[in-house]
């Protein structure tokens, strides 16, 4: 089964020198899924089956900025 590290990342903010903690989207989904399966009284194996993706597709789309740079 596919295993993905779900970690929190520290992202600097532009307004000040403080940094903001951002939750990994996978971790956010897993916690929401856990709440939903508990609320609906599903057994733990259902959560374990659904919490990790079977397939993962990563796509990069080049974007041309107004100044001509491509990201």
PDB file of N, CA, C, O and CB in Angstrom:
ATOM      1  N   UNK A   1       0.836  -1.176   0.000  1.00  0.00           N
ATOM      2  CA  UNK A   1       0.000   0.000   0.000  1.00  0.00           C
ATOM      3  C   UNK A   1       0.882   1.241   0.000  1.00  0.00           C
ATOM      4  O   UNK A   1       1.975   1.229   0.566  1.00  0.00           O
ATOM      5  CB  UNK A   1      -0.952  -0.003   1.209  1.00  0.00           C
ATOM      6  N   UNK A   2       0.429   2.268  -0.608  1.00  0.00           N
ATOM      7  CA  UNK A   2       1.148   3.526  -0.722  1.00  0.00           C
ATOM      8  C   UNK A   2       1.198   4.240   0.615  1.00  0.00           C
ATOM      9  O   UNK A   2       0.174   4.393   1.281  1.00  0.00           O
ATOM     10  CB  UNK A   2       0.502   4.418  -1.772  1.00  0.00           C
ATOM     11  N   UNK A   3       2.375   4.674   1.006  1.00  0.00           N
ATOM     12  CA  UNK A   3       2.515   5.398   2.265  1.00  0.00           C
ATOM     13  C   UNK A   3       3.010   6.801   1.962  1.00  0.00           C
ATOM     14  O   UNK A   3       3.978   6.980   1.223  1.00  0.00           O
ATOM     15  CB  UNK A   3       3.485   4.663   3.238  1.00  0.00           C
ATOM     16  N   UNK A   4       2.353   7.783   2.526  1.00  0.00           N
ATOM     17  CA  UNK A   4       2.720   9.176   2.290  1.00  0.00           C
ATOM     18  C   UNK A   4       2.987   9.826   3.625  1.00  0.00           C
ATOM     19  O   UNK A   4       2.199   9.678   4.559  1.00  0.00           O
ATOM     20  CB  UNK A   4       1.611   9.939   1.513  1.00  0.00           C
ATOM     21  N   UNK A   5       4.097  10.548   3.728  1.00  0.00           N
ATOM     22  CA  UNK A   5       4.394  11.279   4.950  1.00  0.00           C
ATOM     23  C   UNK A   5       3.470  12.477   5.042  1.00  0.00           C
ATOM     24  O   UNK A   5       3.482  13.338   4.162  1.00  0.00           O
ATOM     25  CB  UNK A   5       5.876  11.721   4.994  1.00  0.00           C
ATOM     26  N   UNK A   6       2.689  12.543   6.070  1.00  0.00           N
ATOM     27  CA  UNK A   6       1.790  13.667   6.288  1.00  0.00           C
ATOM     28  C   UNK A   6       2.376  14.510   7.412  1.00  0.00           C
ATOM     29  O   UNK A   6       2.235  14.170   8.587  1.00  0.00           O
ATOM     30  CB  UNK A   6       0.333  13.185   6.630  1.00  0.00           C
ATOM     31  N   UNK A   7       3.019  15.587   7.061  1.00  0.00           N
ATOM     32  CA  UNK A   7       3.682  16.436   8.040  1.00  0.00           C
ATOM     33  C   UNK A   7       3.153  17.848   7.936  1.00  0.00           C
ATOM     34  O   UNK A   7       2.638  18.264   6.899  1.00  0.00           O
ATOM     35  CB  UNK A   7       5.201  16.416   7.847  1.00  0.00           C
ATOM     36  N   UNK A   8       3.290  18.581   9.030  1.00  0.00           N
ATOM     37  CA  UNK A   8       2.966  19.994   9.001  1.00  0.00           C
ATOM     38  C   UNK A   8       4.181  20.752   8.479  1.00  0.00           C
ATOM     39  O   UNK A   8       5.324  20.389   8.755  1.00  0.00           O
ATOM     40  CB  UNK A   8       2.542  20.506  10.409  1.00  0.00           C
ATOM     41  N   UNK A   9       3.917  21.794   7.734  1.00  0.00           N
ATOM     42  CA  UNK A   9       4.987  22.608   7.184  1.00  0.00           C
ATOM     43  C   UNK A   9       4.898  24.001   7.775  1.00  0.00           C
ATOM     44  O   UNK A   9       3.805  24.484   8.073  1.00  0.00           O
ATOM     45  CB  UNK A   9       4.917  22.657   5.639  1.00  0.00           C
ATOM     46  N   UNK A  10       6.047  24.652   7.947  1.00  0.00           N
ATOM     47  CA  UNK A  10       6.063  26.023   8.421  1.00  0.00           C
ATOM     48  C   UNK A  10       6.274  26.928   7.219  1.00  0.00           C
ATOM     49  O   UNK A  10       7.250  26.786   6.482  1.00  0.00           O
ATOM     50  CB  UNK A  10       7.168  26.242   9.500  1.00  0.00           C
ATOM     51  N   UNK A  11       5.356  27.851   7.033  1.00  0.00           N
ATOM     52  CA  UNK A  11       5.392  28.741   5.884  1.00  0.00           C
ATOM     53  C   UNK A  11       5.525  30.169   6.375  1.00  0.00           C
ATOM     54  O   UNK A  11       4.707  30.620   7.176  1.00  0.00           O
ATOM     55  CB  UNK A  11       4.130  28.574   5.005  1.00  0.00           C
ATOM     56  N   UNK A  12       6.545  30.899   5.911  1.00  0.00           N
ATOM     57  CA  UNK A  12       6.678  32.292   6.352  1.00  0.00           C
ATOM     58  C   UNK A  12       5.578  33.156   5.756  1.00  0.00           C
ATOM     59  O   UNK A  12       5.182  32.964   4.606  1.00  0.00           O
ATOM     60  CB  UNK A  12       8.055  32.853   5.965  1.00  0.00           C
ATOM     61  N   UNK A  13       5.088  34.103   6.536  1.00  0.00           N
ATOM     62  CA  UNK A  13       4.064  35.014   6.030  1.00  0.00           C
ATOM     63  C   UNK A  13       4.748  36.251   5.462  1.00  0.00           C
ATOM     64  O   UNK A  13       5.879  36.561   5.835  1.00  0.00           O
ATOM     65  CB  UNK A  13       3.050  35.404   7.150  1.00  0.00           C
ATOM     66  N   UNK A  14       4.074  36.952   4.569  1.00  0.00           N
ATOM     67  CA  UNK A  14       4.669  38.134   3.946  1.00  0.00           C
ATOM     68  C   UNK A  14       4.470  39.385   4.788  1.00  0.00           C
ATOM     69  O   UNK A  14       5.237  40.340   4.663  1.00  0.00           O
ATOM     70  CB  UNK A  14       4.081  38.347   2.566  1.00  0.00           C
ATOM     71  N   UNK A  15       3.454  39.397   5.642  1.00  0.00           N
ATOM     72  CA  UNK A  15       3.134  40.596   6.409  1.00  0.00           C
ATOM     73  C   UNK A  15       4.117  40.844   7.549  1.00  0.00           C
ATOM     74  O   UNK A  15       4.373  42.000   7.887  1.00  0.00           O
ATOM     75  CB  UNK A  15       1.734  40.491   6.962  1.00  0.00           C
ATOM     76  N   UNK A  16       4.670  39.806   8.144  1.00  0.00           N
ATOM     77  CA  UNK A  16       5.583  39.977   9.269  1.00  0.00           C
ATOM     78  C   UNK A  16       6.608  38.857   9.274  1.00  0.00           C
ATOM     79  O   UNK A  16       6.637  38.022   8.370  1.00  0.00           O
ATOM     80  CB  UNK A  16       4.812  40.011  10.602  1.00  0.00           C
ATOM     81  N   UNK A  17       7.430  38.846  10.278  1.00  0.00           N
ATOM     82  CA  UNK A  17       8.454  37.804  10.400  1.00  0.00           C
ATOM     83  C   UNK A  17       7.912  36.539  11.051  1.00  0.00           C
ATOM     84  O   UNK A  17       8.637  35.553  11.181  1.00  0.00           O
ATOM     85  CB  UNK A  17       9.633  38.323  11.202  1.00  0.00           C
ATOM     86  N   UNK A  18       6.643  36.553  11.463  1.00  0.00           N
ATOM     87  CA  UNK A  18       6.044  35.372  12.064  1.00  0.00           C
ATOM     88  C   UNK A  18       5.884  34.294  11.010  1.00  0.00           C
ATOM     89  O   UNK A  18       5.782  34.591   9.820  1.00  0.00           O
ATOM     90  CB  UNK A  18       4.689  35.707  12.709  1.00  0.00           C
ATOM     91  N   UNK A  19       5.860  33.047  11.444  1.00  0.00           N
ATOM     92  CA  UNK A  19       5.577  31.976  10.506  1.00  0.00           C
ATOM     93  C   UNK A  19       4.267  31.311  10.894  1.00  0.00           C
ATOM     94  O   UNK A  19       3.862  31.306  12.057  1.00  0.00           O
ATOM     95  CB  UNK A  19       6.730  30.947  10.470  1.00  0.00           C
ATOM     96  N   UNK A  20       3.624  30.754   9.887  1.00  0.00           N
ATOM     97  CA  UNK A  20       2.299  30.196  10.052  1.00  0.00           C
ATOM     98  C   UNK A  20       2.387  28.700   9.791  1.00  0.00           C
ATOM     99  O   UNK A  20       3.066  28.283   8.853  1.00  0.00           O
ATOM    100  CB  UNK A  20       1.270  30.881   9.102  1.00  0.00           C
ATOM    101  N   UNK A  21       1.715  27.880  10.600  1.00  0.00           N
ATOM    102  CA  UNK A  21       1.726  26.448  10.409  1.00  0.00           C
ATOM    103  C   UNK A  21       0.581  26.060   9.476  1.00  0.00           C
ATOM    104  O   UNK A  21      -0.570  26.423   9.719  1.00  0.00           O
ATOM    105  CB  UNK A  21       1.616  25.712  11.763  1.00  0.00           C
ATOM    106  N   UNK A  22       0.895  25.320   8.405  1.00  0.00           N
ATOM    107  CA  UNK A  22      -0.100  24.915   7.418  1.00  0.00           C
ATOM    108  C   UNK A  22      -0.183  23.394   7.446  1.00  0.00           C
ATOM    109  O   UNK A  22       0.838  22.707   7.407  1.00  0.00           O
ATOM    110  CB  UNK A  22       0.261  25.445   5.980  1.00  0.00           C
ATOM    111  N   UNK A  23      -1.404  22.875   7.512  1.00  0.00           N
ATOM    112  CA  UNK A  23      -1.588  21.435   7.563  1.00  0.00           C
ATOM    113  C   UNK A  23      -1.528  20.842   6.157  1.00  0.00           C
ATOM    114  O   UNK A  23      -2.069  21.408   5.207  1.00  0.00           O
ATOM    115  CB  UNK A  23      -2.922  21.086   8.238  1.00  0.00           C
ATOM    116  N   UNK A  24      -0.877  19.723   6.045  1.00  0.00           N
ATOM    117  CA  UNK A  24      -0.803  18.982   4.796  1.00  0.00           C
ATOM    118  C   UNK A  24      -2.232  18.613   4.375  1.00  0.00           C
ATOM    119  O   UNK A  24      -3.015  18.184   5.223  1.00  0.00           O
ATOM    120  CB  UNK A  24       0.098  17.703   4.945  1.00  0.00           C
ATOM    121  N   UNK A  25      -2.594  18.764   3.100  1.00  0.00           N
ATOM    122  CA  UNK A  25      -3.956  18.438   2.658  1.00  0.00           C
ATOM    123  C   UNK A  25      -4.356  16.988   2.946  1.00  0.00           C
ATOM    124  O   UNK A  25      -5.519  16.714   3.240  1.00  0.00           O
ATOM    125  CB  UNK A  25      -4.086  18.706   1.176  1.00  0.00           C
ATOM    126  N   UNK A  26      -3.399  16.060   2.863  1.00  0.00           N
ATOM    127  CA  UNK A  26      -3.712  14.661   3.153  1.00  0.00           C
ATOM    128  C   UNK A  26      -4.084  14.489   4.621  1.00  0.00           C
ATOM    129  O   UNK A  26      -5.042  13.785   4.940  1.00  0.00           O
ATOM    130  CB  UNK A  26      -2.522  13.754   2.795  1.00  0.00           C
ATOM    131  N   UNK A  27      -3.339  15.123   5.509  1.00  0.00           N
ATOM    132  CA  UNK A  27      -3.633  15.048   6.939  1.00  0.00           C
ATOM    133  C   UNK A  27      -4.991  15.671   7.248  1.00  0.00           C
ATOM    134  O   UNK A  27      -5.755  15.139   8.054  1.00  0.00           O
ATOM    135  CB  UNK A  27      -2.533  15.746   7.750  1.00  0.00           C
ATOM    136  N   UNK A  28      -5.289  16.798   6.607  1.00  0.00           N
ATOM    137  CA  UNK A  28      -6.579  17.452   6.804  1.00  0.00           C
ATOM    138  C   UNK A  28      -7.717  16.530   6.371  1.00  0.00           C
ATOM    139  O   UNK A  28      -8.726  16.409   7.067  1.00  0.00           O
ATOM    140  CB  UNK A  28      -6.636  18.778   6.023  1.00  0.00           C
ATOM    141  N   UNK A  29      -7.549  15.883   5.222  1.00  0.00           N
ATOM    142  CA  UNK A  29      -8.568  14.957   4.729  1.00  0.00           C
ATOM    143  C   UNK A  29      -8.741  13.782   5.673  1.00  0.00           C
ATOM    144  O   UNK A  29      -9.866  13.386   5.977  1.00  0.00           O
ATOM    145  CB  UNK A  29      -8.206  14.456   3.334  1.00  0.00           C
ATOM    146  N   UNK A  30      -7.621  13.217   6.142  1.00  0.00           N
ATOM    147  CA  UNK A  30      -7.699  12.050   7.013  1.00  0.00           C
ATOM    148  C   UNK A  30      -8.409  12.366   8.332  1.00  0.00           C
ATOM    149  O   UNK A  30      -9.178  11.545   8.833  1.00  0.00           O
ATOM    150  CB  UNK A  30      -6.300  11.516   7.292  1.00  0.00           C
ATOM    151  N   UNK A  31      -8.158  13.541   8.892  1.00  0.00           N
ATOM    152  CA  UNK A  31      -8.830  13.890  10.142  1.00  0.00           C
ATOM    153  C   UNK A  31     -10.332  14.111   9.911  1.00  0.00           C
ATOM    154  O   UNK A  31     -11.149  13.737  10.752  1.00  0.00           O
ATOM    155  CB  UNK A  31      -8.191  15.153  10.759  1.00  0.00           C
ATOM    156  N   UNK A  32     -10.692  14.713   8.783  1.00  0.00           N
ATOM    157  CA  UNK A  32     -12.105  14.903   8.443  1.00  0.00           C
ATOM    158  C   UNK A  32     -12.790  13.558   8.195  1.00  0.00           C
ATOM    159  O   UNK A  32     -13.925  13.347   8.622  1.00  0.00           O
ATOM    160  CB  UNK A  32     -12.243  15.806   7.200  1.00  0.00           C
ATOM    161  N   UNK A  33     -12.099  12.658   7.508  1.00  0.00           N
ATOM    162  CA  UNK A  33     -12.633  11.327   7.243  1.00  0.00           C
ATOM    163  C   UNK A  33     -12.827  10.556   8.546  1.00  0.00           C
ATOM    164  O   UNK A  33     -13.825   9.853   8.711  1.00  0.00           O
ATOM    165  CB  UNK A  33     -11.701  10.552   6.298  1.00  0.00           C
ATOM    166  N   UNK A  34     -11.879  10.686   9.466  1.00  0.00           N
ATOM    167  CA  UNK A  34     -11.983  10.004  10.759  1.00  0.00           C
ATOM    168  C   UNK A  34     -13.221  10.490  11.524  1.00  0.00           C
ATOM    169  O   UNK A  34     -13.962   9.690  12.094  1.00  0.00           O
ATOM    170  CB  UNK A  34     -10.702  10.241  11.600  1.00  0.00           C
ATOM    171  N   UNK A  35     -13.432  11.802  11.527  1.00  0.00           N
ATOM    172  CA  UNK A  35     -14.615  12.354  12.191  1.00  0.00           C
ATOM    173  C   UNK A  35     -15.901  11.820  11.555  1.00  0.00           C
ATOM    174  O   UNK A  35     -16.846  11.460  12.257  1.00  0.00           O
ATOM    175  CB  UNK A  35     -14.594  13.892  12.128  1.00  0.00           C
ATOM    176  N   UNK A  36     -15.925  11.773  10.221  1.00  0.00           N
ATOM    177  CA  UNK A  36     -17.122  11.319   9.509  1.00  0.00           C
ATOM    178  C   UNK A  36     -17.398   9.840   9.768  1.00  0.00           C
ATOM    179  O   UNK A  36     -18.543   9.463  10.016  1.00  0.00           O
ATOM    180  CB  UNK A  36     -16.970  11.565   8.006  1.00  0.00           C
ATOM    181  N   UNK A  37     -16.367   9.001   9.714  1.00  0.00           N
ATOM    182  CA  UNK A  37     -16.581   7.568   9.944  1.00  0.00           C
ATOM    183  C   UNK A  37     -16.991   7.296  11.392  1.00  0.00           C
ATOM    184  O   UNK A  37     -17.792   6.397  11.652  1.00  0.00           O
ATOM    185  CB  UNK A  37     -15.308   6.775   9.601  1.00  0.00           C
ATOM    186  N   UNK A  38     -16.450   8.063  12.326  1.00  0.00           N
ATOM    187  CA  UNK A  38     -16.864   7.913  13.731  1.00  0.00           C
ATOM    188  C   UNK A  38     -18.316   8.360  13.913  1.00  0.00           C
ATOM    189  O   UNK A  38     -19.089   7.702  14.609  1.00  0.00           O
ATOM    190  CB  UNK A  38     -15.934   8.731  14.664  1.00  0.00           C
ATOM    191  N   UNK A  39     -18.677   9.471  13.291  1.00  0.00           N
ATOM    192  CA  UNK A  39     -20.034  10.001  13.397  1.00  0.00           C
ATOM    193  C   UNK A  39     -21.062   9.027  12.820  1.00  0.00           C
ATOM    194  O   UNK A  39     -22.162   8.884  13.354  1.00  0.00           O
ATOM    195  CB  UNK A  39     -20.132  11.347  12.681  1.00  0.00           C
ATOM    196  N   UNK A  40     -20.693   8.364  11.732  1.00  0.00           N
ATOM    197  CA  UNK A  40     -21.617   7.431  11.079  1.00  0.00           C
ATOM    198  C   UNK A  40     -21.509   6.017  11.639  1.00  0.00           C
ATOM    199  O   UNK A  40     -22.140   5.087  11.135  1.00  0.00           O
ATOM    200  CB  UNK A  40     -21.356   7.406   9.586  1.00  0.00           C
ATOM    201  N   UNK A  41     -20.692   5.865  12.700  1.00  0.00           N
ATOM    202  CA  UNK A  41     -20.527   4.588  13.401  1.00  0.00           C
ATOM    203  C   UNK A  41     -20.012   3.463  12.502  1.00  0.00           C
ATOM    204  O   UNK A  41     -20.377   2.301  12.683  1.00  0.00           O
ATOM    205  CB  UNK A  41     -21.841   4.173  14.012  1.00  0.00           C
ATOM    206  N   UNK A  42     -19.165   3.812  11.534  1.00  0.00           N
ATOM    207  CA  UNK A  42     -18.531   2.791  10.701  1.00  0.00           C
ATOM    208  C   UNK A  42     -17.423   2.111  11.494  1.00  0.00           C
ATOM    209  O   UNK A  42     -16.806   2.747  12.349  1.00  0.00           O
ATOM    210  CB  UNK A  42     -17.968   3.409   9.391  1.00  0.00           C
ATOM    211  N   UNK A  43     -17.159   0.845  11.234  1.00  0.00           N
ATOM    212  CA  UNK A  43     -16.075   0.164  11.940  1.00  0.00           C
ATOM    213  C   UNK A  43     -14.706   0.715  11.510  1.00  0.00           C
ATOM    214  O   UNK A  43     -14.567   1.275  10.423  1.00  0.00           O
ATOM    215  CB  UNK A  43     -16.145  -1.355  11.682  1.00  0.00           C
ATOM    216  N   UNK A  44     -13.717   0.551  12.362  1.00  0.00           N
ATOM    217  CA  UNK A  44     -12.366   1.062  12.109  1.00  0.00           C
ATOM    218  C   UNK A  44     -11.765   0.579  10.780  1.00  0.00           C
ATOM    219  O   UNK A  44     -11.080   1.364  10.124  1.00  0.00           O
ATOM    220  CB  UNK A  44     -11.455   0.654  13.243  1.00  0.00           C
ATOM    221  N   UNK A  45     -11.989  -0.681  10.346  1.00  0.00           N
ATOM    222  CA  UNK A  45     -11.428  -1.117   9.054  1.00  0.00           C
ATOM    223  C   UNK A  45     -11.889  -0.270   7.851  1.00  0.00           C
ATOM    224  O   UNK A  45     -11.157  -0.149   6.869  1.00  0.00           O
ATOM    225  CB  UNK A  45     -11.802  -2.563   8.810  1.00  0.00           C
ATOM    226  N   UNK A  46     -13.076   0.304   7.922  1.00  0.00           N
ATOM    227  CA  UNK A  46     -13.560   1.167   6.837  1.00  0.00           C
ATOM    228  C   UNK A  46     -12.678   2.405   6.752  1.00  0.00           C
ATOM    229  O   UNK A  46     -12.253   2.794   5.664  1.00  0.00           O
ATOM    230  CB  UNK A  46     -15.052   1.570   7.060  1.00  0.00           C
ATOM    231  N   UNK A  47     -12.402   3.023   7.893  1.00  0.00           N
ATOM    232  CA  UNK A  47     -11.508   4.190   7.913  1.00  0.00           C
ATOM    233  C   UNK A  47     -10.115   3.815   7.408  1.00  0.00           C
ATOM    234  O   UNK A  47      -9.527   4.541   6.606  1.00  0.00           O
ATOM    235  CB  UNK A  47     -11.414   4.777   9.341  1.00  0.00           C
ATOM    236  N   UNK A  48      -9.593   2.691   7.873  1.00  0.00           N
ATOM    237  CA  UNK A  48      -8.251   2.259   7.469  1.00  0.00           C
ATOM    238  C   UNK A  48      -8.165   2.034   5.960  1.00  0.00           C
ATOM    239  O   UNK A  48      -7.130   2.302   5.351  1.00  0.00           O
ATOM    240  CB  UNK A  48      -7.863   0.975   8.209  1.00  0.00           C
ATOM    241  N   UNK A  49      -9.239   1.547   5.361  1.00  0.00           N
ATOM    242  CA  UNK A  49      -9.264   1.316   3.916  1.00  0.00           C
ATOM    243  C   UNK A  49      -9.293   2.623   3.128  1.00  0.00           C
ATOM    244  O   UNK A  49      -8.647   2.742   2.087  1.00  0.00           O
ATOM    245  CB  UNK A  49     -10.468   0.466   3.545  1.00  0.00           C
ATOM    246  N   UNK A  50     -10.047   3.605   3.631  1.00  0.00           N
ATOM    247  CA  UNK A  50     -10.254   4.850   2.890  1.00  0.00           C
ATOM    248  C   UNK A  50      -9.200   5.930   3.141  1.00  0.00           C
ATOM    249  O   UNK A  50      -9.095   6.865   2.348  1.00  0.00           O
ATOM    250  CB  UNK A  50     -11.588   5.398   3.228  1.00  0.00           C
ATOM    251  N   UNK A  51      -8.421   5.829   4.213  1.00  0.00           N
ATOM    252  CA  UNK A  51      -7.553   6.944   4.606  1.00  0.00           C
ATOM    253  C   UNK A  51      -6.355   7.171   3.687  1.00  0.00           C
ATOM    254  O   UNK A  51      -5.875   8.301   3.593  1.00  0.00           O
ATOM    255  CB  UNK A  51      -7.058   6.716   5.990  1.00  0.00           C
ATOM    256  N   UNK A  52      -5.862   6.152   3.016  1.00  0.00           N
ATOM    257  CA  UNK A  52      -4.705   6.319   2.126  1.00  0.00           C
ATOM    258  C   UNK A  52      -5.125   6.135   0.676  1.00  0.00           C
ATOM    259  O   UNK A  52      -5.875   5.210   0.360  1.00  0.00           O
ATOM    260  CB  UNK A  52      -3.584   5.318   2.487  1.00  0.00           C
ATOM    261  N   UNK A  53      -4.648   7.010  -0.211  1.00  0.00           N
ATOM    262  CA  UNK A  53      -5.013   6.874  -1.630  1.00  0.00           C
ATOM    263  C   UNK A  53      -4.402   5.617  -2.238  1.00  0.00           C
ATOM    264  O   UNK A  53      -3.285   5.230  -1.896  1.00  0.00           O
ATOM    265  CB  UNK A  53      -4.558   8.112  -2.422  1.00  0.00           C
ATOM    266  N   UNK A  54      -5.141   4.988  -3.140  1.00  0.00           N
ATOM    267  CA  UNK A  54      -4.622   3.830  -3.856  1.00  0.00           C
ATOM    268  C   UNK A  54      -3.727   4.308  -5.004  1.00  0.00           C
ATOM    269  O   UNK A  54      -2.687   3.713  -5.287  1.00  0.00           O
ATOM    270  CB  UNK A  54      -5.784   2.940  -4.391  1.00  0.00           C
ATOM    271  N   UNK A  55      -4.147   5.380  -5.648  1.00  0.00           N
ATOM    272  CA  UNK A  55      -3.368   5.980  -6.730  1.00  0.00           C
ATOM    273  C   UNK A  55      -3.141   7.444  -6.429  1.00  0.00           C
ATOM    274  O   UNK A  55      -3.916   8.079  -5.715  1.00  0.00           O
ATOM    275  CB  UNK A  55      -4.077   5.810  -8.094  1.00  0.00           C
ATOM    276  N   UNK A  56      -2.063   7.968  -6.987  1.00  0.00           N
ATOM    277  CA  UNK A  56      -1.727   9.368  -6.772  1.00  0.00           C
ATOM    278  C   UNK A  56      -1.246   9.932  -8.101  1.00  0.00           C
ATOM    279  O   UNK A  56      -0.316   9.390  -8.698  1.00  0.00           O
ATOM    280  CB  UNK A  56      -0.640   9.538  -5.649  1.00  0.00           C
ATOM    281  N   UNK A  57      -1.857  10.999  -8.571  1.00  0.00           N
ATOM    282  CA  UNK A  57      -1.482  11.628  -9.823  1.00  0.00           C
ATOM    283  C   UNK A  57      -1.022  13.041  -9.539  1.00  0.00           C
ATOM    284  O   UNK A  57      -1.780  13.854  -9.009  1.00  0.00           O
ATOM    285  CB  UNK A  57      -2.651  11.619 -10.828  1.00  0.00           C
ATOM    286  N   UNK A  58       0.221  13.335  -9.890  1.00  0.00           N
ATOM    287  CA  UNK A  58       0.768  14.673  -9.691  1.00  0.00           C
ATOM    288  C   UNK A  58       0.996  15.307 -11.053  1.00  0.00           C
ATOM    289  O   UNK A  58       1.639  14.718 -11.922  1.00  0.00           O
ATOM    290  CB  UNK A  58       2.092  14.629  -8.865  1.00  0.00           C
ATOM    291  N   UNK A  59       0.470  16.503 -11.235  1.00  0.00           N
ATOM    292  CA  UNK A  59       0.541  17.189 -12.523  1.00  0.00           C
ATOM    293  C   UNK A  59       1.154  18.558 -12.312  1.00  0.00           C
ATOM    294  O   UNK A  59       0.832  19.248 -11.345  1.00  0.00           O
ATOM    295  CB  UNK A  59      -0.862  17.308 -13.180  1.00  0.00           C
ATOM    296  N   UNK A  60       2.046  18.954 -13.222  1.00  0.00           N
ATOM    297  CA  UNK A  60       2.614  20.294 -13.190  1.00  0.00           C
ATOM    298  C   UNK A  60       2.215  21.005 -14.472  1.00  0.00           C
ATOM    299  O   UNK A  60       2.425  20.492 -15.571  1.00  0.00           O
ATOM    300  CB  UNK A  60       4.167  20.254 -13.027  1.00  0.00           C
ATOM    301  N   UNK A  61       1.642  22.182 -14.321  1.00  0.00           N
ATOM    302  CA  UNK A  61       1.197  22.963 -15.468  1.00  0.00           C
ATOM    303  C   UNK A  61       2.039  24.232 -15.519  1.00  0.00           C
ATOM    304  O   UNK A  61       2.018  25.019 -14.572  1.00  0.00           O
ATOM    305  CB  UNK A  61      -0.337  23.296 -15.381  1.00  0.00           C
ATOM    306  N   UNK A  62       2.779  24.446 -16.602  1.00  0.00           N
ATOM    307  CA  UNK A  62       3.571  25.674 -16.696  1.00  0.00           C
ATOM    308  C   UNK A  62       2.660  26.904 -16.821  1.00  0.00           C
ATOM    309  O   UNK A  62       1.672  26.895 -17.555  1.00  0.00           O
ATOM    310  CB  UNK A  62       4.536  25.599 -17.902  1.00  0.00           C
ATOM    311  N   UNK A  63       3.018  27.942 -16.095  1.00  0.00           N
ATOM    312  CA  UNK A  63       2.236  29.179 -16.105  1.00  0.00           C
ATOM    313  C   UNK A  63       3.147  30.311 -16.537  1.00  0.00           C
ATOM    314  O   UNK A  63       4.212  30.511 -15.951  1.00  0.00           O
ATOM    315  CB  UNK A  63       1.604  29.471 -14.704  1.00  0.00           C
ATOM    316  N   UNK A  64       2.742  31.050 -17.552  1.00  0.00           N
ATOM    317  CA  UNK A  64       3.515  32.201 -18.008  1.00  0.00           C
ATOM    318  C   UNK A  64       2.996  33.438 -17.290  1.00  0.00           C
ATOM    319  O   UNK A  64       1.820  33.787 -17.394  1.00  0.00           O
ATOM    320  CB  UNK A  64       3.425  32.370 -19.560  1.00  0.00           C
ATOM    321  N   UNK A  65       3.881  34.088 -16.569  1.00  0.00           N
ATOM    322  CA  UNK A  65       3.527  35.269 -15.796  1.00  0.00           C
ATOM    323  C   UNK A  65       3.493  36.512 -16.706  1.00  0.00           C
ATOM    324  O   UNK A  65       3.945  36.457 -17.849  1.00  0.00           O
ATOM    325  CB  UNK A  65       4.530  35.470 -14.633  1.00  0.00           C
ATOM    326  N   UNK A  66       2.959  37.623 -16.194  1.00  0.00           N
ATOM    327  CA  UNK A  66       2.887  38.865 -16.960  1.00  0.00           C
ATOM    328  C   UNK A  66       4.270  39.365 -17.369  1.00  0.00           C
ATOM    329  O   UNK A  66       4.422  39.987 -18.420  1.00  0.00           O
ATOM    330  CB  UNK A  66       2.171  39.935 -16.152  1.00  0.00           C
ATOM    331  N   UNK A  67       5.277  39.092 -16.537  1.00  0.00           N
ATOM    332  CA  UNK A  67       6.624  39.573 -16.853  1.00  0.00           C
ATOM    333  C   UNK A  67       7.383  38.627 -17.791  1.00  0.00           C
ATOM    334  O   UNK A  67       8.557  38.862 -18.076  1.00  0.00           O
ATOM    335  CB  UNK A  67       7.416  39.760 -15.570  1.00  0.00           C
ATOM    336  N   UNK A  68       6.735  37.565 -18.273  1.00  0.00           N
ATOM    337  CA  UNK A  68       7.340  36.661 -19.238  1.00  0.00           C
ATOM    338  C   UNK A  68       7.972  35.420 -18.625  1.00  0.00           C
ATOM    339  O   UNK A  68       8.313  34.490 -19.355  1.00  0.00           O
ATOM    340  CB  UNK A  68       8.363  37.390 -20.012  1.00  0.00           C
ATOM    341  N   UNK A  69       8.137  35.377 -17.323  1.00  0.00           N
ATOM    342  CA  UNK A  69       8.718  34.206 -16.663  1.00  0.00           C
ATOM    343  C   UNK A  69       7.732  33.039 -16.715  1.00  0.00           C
ATOM    344  O   UNK A  69       6.516  33.223 -16.659  1.00  0.00           O
ATOM    345  CB  UNK A  69       9.097  34.535 -15.191  1.00  0.00           C
ATOM    346  N   UNK A  70       8.292  31.836 -16.823  1.00  0.00           N
ATOM    347  CA  UNK A  70       7.468  30.635 -16.800  1.00  0.00           C
ATOM    348  C   UNK A  70       7.754  29.895 -15.495  1.00  0.00           C
ATOM    349  O   UNK A  70       8.905  29.598 -15.177  1.00  0.00           O
ATOM    350  CB  UNK A  70       7.748  29.721 -18.047  1.00  0.00           C
ATOM    351  N   UNK A  71       6.707  29.608 -14.756  1.00  0.00           N
ATOM    352  CA  UNK A  71       6.848  28.886 -13.486  1.00  0.00           C
ATOM    353  C   UNK A  71       6.431  27.448 -13.665  1.00  0.00           C
ATOM    354  O   UNK A  71       6.476  26.670 -12.712  1.00  0.00           O
ATOM    355  CB  UNK A  71       6.014  29.546 -12.374  1.00  0.00           C
TER     356      UNK A  71
END
